[in-house]
Amino acid sequence: MRSMAPGVGHCSGGDGPDTSHTVAPLVKWVEEGIPPFRIEASLVRERTVVRARPLCAYQSVAVWDGRGDTNTASRARVLIPALPTNRRQNDENRDDK
């Protein structure tokens, strides 16, 4: 699973959530064939979680649901973008051929 952590520097740091527990979901993927849909990550300052966000597979995005605290991961939905349709198939189905 390739994920992106917005606001996080190359290895860590920045304003984004840079602490996550990825081993258990990856073990489940390898051993049971179930890929993780999302992994929660946190930004911790002075031993307090100040922000949490879901990390999701590349091309999916986490979007705030519009209610409650924007710094709480449970308030985010993961959206999977539609895959582009095969252009050749679109051209074959045109009415103006």
C-alpha positions as CSV (number, residue, x, y, z in Angstrom):
1,M,0.0,0.0,0.0
2,R,1.4,3.3,-1.0
3,S,0.0,6.1,1.2
4,M,0.6,9.8,1.4
5,A,0.7,11.8,4.6
6,P,-0.2,15.4,3.8
7,G,1.8,18.0,5.8
8,V,4.5,15.6,6.8
9,G,8.1,16.1,5.8
10,H,10.1,13.5,3.9
11,C,10.6,11.2,6.9
12,S,8.7,13.0,9.6
13,G,8.0,16.4,11.1
14,G,5.9,19.2,9.8
15,D,2.2,20.0,10.7
16,G,0.8,16.7,9.5
17,P,0.3,13.5,11.4
18,D,3.6,11.6,11.3
19,T,3.0,8.8,13.8
20,S,1.1,5.6,12.7
21,H,1.0,1.9,13.5
22,T,1.3,0.3,10.1
23,V,2.8,-3.2,11.0
24,A,-0.4,-4.9,12.1
25,P,-2.5,-3.9,9.0
26,L,0.3,-4.9,6.7
27,V,0.7,-8.3,8.5
28,K,-3.0,-8.8,8.0
29,W,-2.7,-8.0,4.3
30,V,0.2,-10.4,3.9
31,E,-1.2,-13.3,6.0
32,E,-4.9,-13.0,5.3
33,G,-5.0,-11.2,1.9
34,I,-7.0,-8.2,3.3
35,P,-5.4,-4.9,2.3
36,P,-5.9,-2.0,4.7
37,F,-8.6,0.5,3.6
38,R,-7.2,3.2,5.9
39,I,-4.6,3.5,8.7
40,E,-4.9,6.3,11.2
41,A,-2.0,8.6,11.8
42,S,-1.5,11.2,14.6
43,L,0.5,14.3,15.2
44,V,1.7,14.2,18.8
45,R,3.0,17.2,20.7
46,E,4.2,16.8,24.3
47,R,2.7,13.4,24.6
48,T,-0.7,14.7,23.5
49,V,-2.5,13.9,20.2
50,V,-3.3,17.2,18.6
51,R,-4.3,16.0,15.2
52,A,-5.4,12.6,13.7
53,R,-6.0,11.7,10.1
54,P,-6.6,8.6,8.1
55,L,-3.9,7.5,5.7
56,C,-5.4,5.8,2.6
57,A,-4.1,4.1,-0.4
58,Y,-2.7,6.3,-3.1
59,Q,-5.3,8.1,-5.3
60,S,-7.9,7.8,-2.5
61,V,-8.3,10.9,-0.4
62,A,-9.5,11.6,3.1
63,V,-12.2,14.3,3.2
64,W,-13.7,15.9,6.4
65,D,-17.4,15.0,6.7
66,G,-18.3,18.6,7.6
67,R,-19.2,17.9,11.2
68,G,-17.3,18.1,14.4
69,D,-13.6,18.5,15.0
70,T,-11.4,18.6,11.8
71,N,-8.5,17.2,13.9
72,T,-10.3,13.9,14.6
73,A,-9.7,11.0,12.2
74,S,-13.1,9.6,12.7
75,R,-14.6,12.7,11.1
76,A,-13.0,11.9,7.8
77,R,-14.3,9.8,5.0
78,V,-12.1,8.0,2.5
79,L,-13.1,8.7,-1.1
80,I,-11.9,6.5,-3.9
81,P,-11.7,8.4,-7.2
82,A,-13.4,6.9,-10.3
83,L,-11.0,5.2,-12.6
84,P,-10.7,6.8,-16.0
85,T,-12.7,5.0,-18.7
86,N,-10.8,3.5,-21.6
87,R,-10.6,6.3,-24.2
88,R,-10.7,3.8,-27.1
89,Q,-13.9,2.4,-25.7
90,N,-15.3,5.9,-25.5
91,D,-14.4,6.6,-29.1
92,E,-16.0,3.3,-30.3
93,N,-19.3,4.3,-28.6
94,R,-19.6,7.8,-30.1
95,D,-22.7,8.6,-31.9
96,D,-21.1,10.9,-34.5
97,K,-18.9,8.3,-36.2
